[in-house]
Amino acid sequence: MANWGYKALESDEGLVLAEYFGRYAEAHPDIKMGELMEDFQEEGFLPEDLDDINYYYDKYMVGLAELFLEYKAFEEMKEEETVDPRFKNIHSFTIESQDAVYMVQFLKDIMDEVPDRDGKRQYKLAYKNMNGWKQHMADIMEVLIEIANNV
């Protein structure tokens, strides 16, 4: 599948994830990250546990983190006339400490190249040389670590 940038959402898989997220948000306007991750596991976007990982699970977890951070940025600008159609139905999008910790561990495993079930962390191998990717991942992890420590 195609990528046109270093963000997980800047790919064909990212479009699939964003589309599903939009449908989820229509049915669940008050989103809790833990419940969303459970739903994503049931739908096959995320693994049941960290031992069962692959390229797509990595990309979907990063994409989910990107959606959360983009929503938070959108929420800060709500007073402006900007309307992001992905977030128009959402009243709240919250994350609990244990969910942030889980996401941080997942992303840390990507960055540390903890082998996936195919023996290599294919997601990192595919992205690590793209300009801006490492900083993007560091920025995501920084926000999630802050949430994990402050929630």
N, C-alpha and C positions, 0 to 999 in steps of 0.2 A: 504494500500500500504506500501511497505517496506522502511525503512531508514537504512543507514549503517554508519551514522555519524551525527554530530550536525548541519551541514550546510543544508539549504533548498535544495541545489542542490545535496546533497548526499541522494537522495530518488528517488523513482519511479516517483513522480510528478516532481522532479527536472530534471530528464531525459527528460520528456515530454516538460517541459519548455525550456530546452536547445536546444532540437531538433527544436521546433517552432522558437526560437530565431535565430537559424542557417538559417532557411528558410527566416525569415524576413531580416536578414543581407544580404543575397544574393540579395534580391530585393531592399534593402535600404542601400547602403554602407556608407552613411553619416547619422548615427542614431542620432535622437534627442529624449531624454528621454520622453518628453511630448507626442510626436507622437507615440512612442513605447507604452507608457502606454494607450493611446487611442485605439491603435490596440489591446492591450491585453484585454481591457475592451470589445471591440467588439467580441473578441474570447472567452470571458468568463473566462479569467485568473484573472481578477481584477474586483472589484465591480464598479458600477456607482457612488456610494458615500460611505462615511465612515460609514453610518448607516446600510448598507447592507453588512455585513462582515461574514466570516466563516473561518474555519480551512484552506481550500484550498486557499482562497484569501490571507490569512496571509502568507502561505507558498510561494505562487507565488510572493508576493511583496518582501519578504525577498530574494527569489531566483533572482529576477530582480536586486535588490541592489547588491547581490553577483556577478552577471554577470558584472555589471558596474564596480565594484571594481577590479574584476579579469581582465577585459579589460584594466583598467588603469595600473595595475601592468604589464600586457603583453606589453602595449604600451611603458613603460619605458625600457623594455628589447628587443625591436625590433631589435636593432643593433646586438644582439646575434643571433645565428643560431636557437634559439628556435622558433618553429612555433606551435601555438595553433590553431587547425583546426576550433574551434568555432569562431575565430576572423580573419581568413585569408582574408575574403571578406570586412572587415570593414576599411574604410578610416578614419572615425572619429565617436566618440560616446560622445556626449555632453549632459549636463544637465543644464537647466536654474534654476535660484533661486527658482521660484515658484514651480517647480517640485521637487526640493530637499526639500523644506518646506513641501510639500504634503507627500513625502515619510517619512520624519522625523516624522510627525504627525502620520502617519499610524503605523510606528514602535514603536513610543512612546505609542500609544494605546495598542499595543501588550504587551509591557513591563509593563504598568500600569494595565493590565488585564481589560481594558474597555470591558464590556461584548459584545460578538458577538450575532447574532440573536438567538443562542441556549442558551444564558444566561451565558456562560463562555467562556473565551478565550482558546479554545481547543488547539490551536497551542502552546501557552506558557505552558499549562498543560502537553503537550506531551514532551516538550523539556527542561523545566526549570531545571531538575535534571541531565541533560547530562553534563559531564565534558567539559568545554570550551564554552558552548552555551551562557551564559550570557556575557562573555567577547567578544565573536564574535559579538553579537548584539550591545554591547557598541562600538566596533570598527567601525562597519558599520555606526552607528548613528553619531559618531564623525566625520567621513569623510563627511557625508551628511550635517551635521550642518555647517561644515567649508565651504562647497560649497554654502550652502544657504546664508551664511553671506558674501561670497566673490565674488559671480558671478555678 
